[in-house]
């Protein structure tokens, strides 16, 4: 971590400034902020940044292997197969814990990954707020590859709206109830993309539409934010709308199949010193002798739901659908973010990529960071703690 940048920020910090930051967000987007914003970004030096880039490259190399689609075909549930799968995921998100290696040096360790969109609008917005309200080192940036706020927004827009004559919508389930609704509003502000509830989509003459007042508007491209396998459990009344989408001749950004392919399902297929050992539960001949060093994770869950940090053999024996779980070697998060009072906080960084059509490699654009004083990050921030929640990483520029 970058000590000089941290000291500079901490000297400029005050609770009043933080409260003003949050108040301005609530003023600009009333009623949309439904999660905790951390008091501080994190500051990454050039050495650790290089390790993040190496770790990401190891993951991407695994995804680009010729047999990756074949090996991940079983991840896609038969009931959630859709037309027009893209060659690659338009979005790629890699979650890394900041940990220590055997020599005591900081390094990233992969926790999760997803071929699915994240908060691409909100993170750009939040980084600007940190720079406005606090003293952020000019030698650090929330972007990679020499991007700035303008070029970043242009890069994302080219993926979301490569053809301006076609209509792109952001698709979600009951978007006004989602914790990520702030990102939806900023997406509309930045790129003019309307958010449409899955319940409002209908088919006419083989084409997809939604209604805006009395107007029927054709949908050409779907910026997908729907996690389909959650719908039957939470919103069974929307099953018919899923059936409409299955045969729809629309362009998906990104296609729903990539949510399943690039997920915890593929972690046992990836090898790197930055990727903790992972095993399919149903493929084990015997449980690991050091089971206390593993975490049990359901293959498809959101925000850490269903994770067992201390599984026992009895816990594993009780699982009927073992094919839906992995055991992943535990990662020891290293507290590295220093508060003004000297307390150290754990952190996790999500690298955010786009993968434009026709490109051989995804493009690393920015990041999302999260701070926590708990055992898990990104599940539920304890509101009794300060210096936890959604954040950004500012990396040392070249």
N, C-alpha and C positions, 0 to 999 in steps of 0.2 A: 504494500500500500504506500501511497505517497504522503510522507509525514509533513512536508512543508505545505502542501495544499490543504491537508487536514487542519494544521495549526492555523492557517490563514482563515479558513472557514470558521473554525471554532471561535476565533477572536471576534469575528463579525456576528456571531450568533446571538440572538436574544429570543425569548419566548414571544415577545410582542411581534417581532418580525415574522416568526412562524405563524402566529395567529393571523397576521395581516395577509400572508400568502394564502392560507386556507379561506379566509373571508373573501378575498378577491375571486377565487375559483367559484365559491358559492354565489357571489354576486353576478359573475359572468354566465354561469350555468345553474340557475336556481333549482334546487331539488334533485340534482343529478349526481352529486358526490355522495357515494354510499360506502366508502371504504376509507381506512386511515392512511393519510399521507405522512411519511416519515419526516422527521425534522431536518434530515440531512441527506444529501447524496453521498456516494462513496467515491474515493479518489484512487485510481489504479495507476501505478507507475509503469514505465516502459517494459521492465522485466516481466512483471506479471501479465501485462497485456500480451506479450509475445507468447506466453504459455496458453493463454485463452485462445489465441489464433491457432496454435498448434493443436490444441485439444479439439477445436471446432473442425479443423481440417481432417483429423482422424475420423470423426463422426461422419462427415460428409463423404469421405472416401468409401466408407462402408455402405452408405445409402446409394452411391453411384455404381456399385458393383452390378454386373450384368444379371446376376441371379437374385438381386434384392427383391424384385417384384414377385418372383416365383416363391421365394422363401417367406414372404409376408402375405401371400394370397389368403392363407387361412385366417389372417387377422380380421378380414372383412366379413361381418355377419351377412348371411344370405339375404336377410330381410332388409338390409341397407345397402343394396347395390344399385348404382345409378349409371346412367349413360354418360358418354363423353369424358372418360377419365383422361386427365392431362398427362403429359410425359413425365413431368416432375411437379412437386408441390409448389404453388406460387409463393407460399410462405413457409418458413422454417424457423423454429424456436428451440434453442438449446439452453437448458437450465443447468448451471454449474454452481456447486457450493465452493466457497473459498475455504480450503483446508491446508494442512501441512504435509509435506512429504517426509520420508524417513530421516532426512537430514535437517528437518526443521524449517525448510523453505516453503513459502506459500505457493500453492498450486490450485488450479481448478479441478473439480471432480464432478463428472456428469451425474445429475440426479434424475432428470427426466428430459424428454424431447417431444416435439409435436410438429406434425405437418399440418398446421392450422394457424389461423391468424391470431395475433395477440393485440396488445393495445398500441397499435402503430400510430394512431393519431394522438392519443393521450400522452404518450411518452415524450413526444416532441414538445407538446404543450407544457408538460411538467418541468422539463429541463429549462425551458425559458423562464419559468417562475423562479426556480432556484437562482438563476443568474440575475434576475431582477431584484430579488429581496436580500440576497446574501453576497458575500465577497467570494466569488468562485475564481480560482486560478485561471488566468488567460491561457496558460499552457496546457489546459485540459479541456476536452470536448466530449459531449455525449454521443458524438458520431464517429464513424470509422471511415477510412479511405478518403480523408480530406473533404468530407461533406460538411455543409453548413445547413442551417434550418431551411433555407430556400431550396438548395439542391436535393436535400433529403425529401422534402414534400414532392418535388418533381419526380424523383425516382419512384416513390410509392404510387403516385398518380398514374404513371405509365403502366404499372402492373394492374391497378384497379380499373383504369379506363383507357386501355390501349387504342380504342376506337371511339372517338367522341360522338359519333352518330348513333351509337347504340346506348340503350338505357341500362345502367348498372344500379342495382339496389343492394342494400345491406340486409340480409335475411336473418331474423332472430325469432325466438319464441317469446311472446309477451315482452317486448324490449323495455317497456317502461318499468318492469319489475326486476330487471337484471341489474346486478351490481356494476356491470360494465357500461351502463347506459351513458355515463359521461363520455366515454370513448365514442359512442355512436353519435352523440351531439357534435363532438369536435370533428368527427369524420365528415359530417354534413357541412360544417363550417369551412373546413379545408377544401373539400373536394366535391361538394354539392351532391353527395350520395344520400338518397332517402333511405331511412330505416323502415322496413316493412315486416309486420308480424306474419309468421307462417300461416296463421289462421285466416289472413286476408288474401292469400294467393288462390287463384282459381284458373281453370283451363278453359279455353275457348278456341274452337277450330284447331285444336292441337297445339296452341301457343299459350304461354303463361302470361297472366295479367294480375294486376292489383287495382283497387279503386282508390282514387284520390278525389273525394267529394263525389260528384256525378261522373267524373272522367274515368274511363278504363284505360290503363296504361300498360303497354306491353313490356315484359321483362326479357331482356336479351342476355344479361349477365348477372350472376348471383355472387356477391361478395358474402361468402357463407360464414355465419357465426353460430350456426345451429349444431349442437351436439346431439345427433339423432338418437343414440341409444339411451339417452335420458328421457326421451319424450314419452315412451310407452309407460314408464314408471310414474312420471310426474304429470303428464298431460295426455292421457289416453284419448281424449276427444279430438286430438289432432292427427290421429293415424291416417285418416283419409287424405289429409293434405300431404303427408309423406308419399303416399301412393301416387298422387298427382305428379310429384317431382321426379319419381323414378324414371319415367319415360319422357321427361321433358327435354326438348332439344334446346338446351341453354348452355352457355359457357359458365363453368364453375370456377370461382376464385376463392379458395382452392377447392378442388374436387373432394367430396366427402370421403372417398376411399383413402386419401392420404392421412386423414385423422387416425385411421386404424393402422396403416402401414408404418408411419413414422410416429412411434409411441413407445411405451414401455415394452410392447410386444417385440420390438427389434433389438432391445438392449442386449440380450444374450448373443446376438449375431455380431456385435461390435467389439473390437479388441483395441485397447490402447491403455497406456499407463494412467490416462486421465479418465478412464471409464471403469467403475467398480465392477467386479465380477458379478454376473447375473445368471440365474438358472431358471429354466421353466420348471415349475413345481411338478407337473405331470410327467416330466422326463427323468426325474431322479430315481435311481435305484435305491438310494438310501438318503436320509437327511444328512446335511453336513454335521460333522462331530462338534464343530464350534458354532452351533446354531445361534448362540447368543450374539454372534457377530453379523447376523443377517437381519434384514427388514423384509417383511412380507408385504407385497404390493399387488392389488388387483390390476390387471392389465389395462382396464378401461375405467377410469374414475376421474373425477375433477376435484381440484383444490385439496388433494390429499385424503379424500374420503376413502374409508376402508383400509387404510394403511395400519399395519400392526408393527410397532417398533421393537417389540420383544416377543416374537412368536415362540411358542413351545411346540414340541412334537405332538402334544395333544391337540393344540390349535390346528396344526396342519392335518392331522388325522380326520378332523371334523369336516374338512372342506370337501364337498361332493364334486364341485366343478374345478378340479385342480388345474385344468387346462387354461383357466382364466386368471392364473396367478404366477408371479415370479418371486424368487428369493434374490435379494440384492445385498451384496456386502455393505455393511454400514459405513457411512462416511462421517467422520468426526469434523463437524464445522468448527473452524477456528475463529474465536471472537477477534475481530480486527478493526472494527470501526470505533474510534475513540470519541466518547462524549466529552464535553467541556469539563466534566467532573472527574475524568479519567476512566470511567467505566467502559468496558469493551463489549461490543455488540456483534452477533453473528450476522452474516450476510450471504445472499445468493444472487447471482447475476444471470439474467436470461439474454442471450445474444439473439438479435432479431435480424433475419435475412429475408430478402425477396429473391425469387427465382424466376426472372422474366422468361417468357416463351422463347425457345430457340437458343437459350444460353446453356453452356455446358456446365456452369458452376453457379451456385447461388451467390448473391452479393450481400455482404455484411454491412448493415446500415447503422443500427443503433442498438440500444439495450434497454432492459428493464431490470431494476434492482429491488431487492426486498430486505428489510432489516427485521430481526427478531431477537427476543430474549427468551424464547421458548425452545422446546426440543425440536419442533418442526417449523419450517418456514412456509408461509403462504397458505396456511389453513385457516386460522382465525386469530387475528391480532388481539391480544389482551389489552383492552382499553385502559387498564390500570397502569400500564407501562407507557413511558414516553420513548421516543427514538425507536419506534417500530413502525412497520407498514410499508406502503408502496414508495419506491424511490427511483433514482437514476444513478448510473455509474458514469463518472467523468474520467476518461482515460487520457493518459499523457500523449500529446500529439507528437508526430515524428519531426 
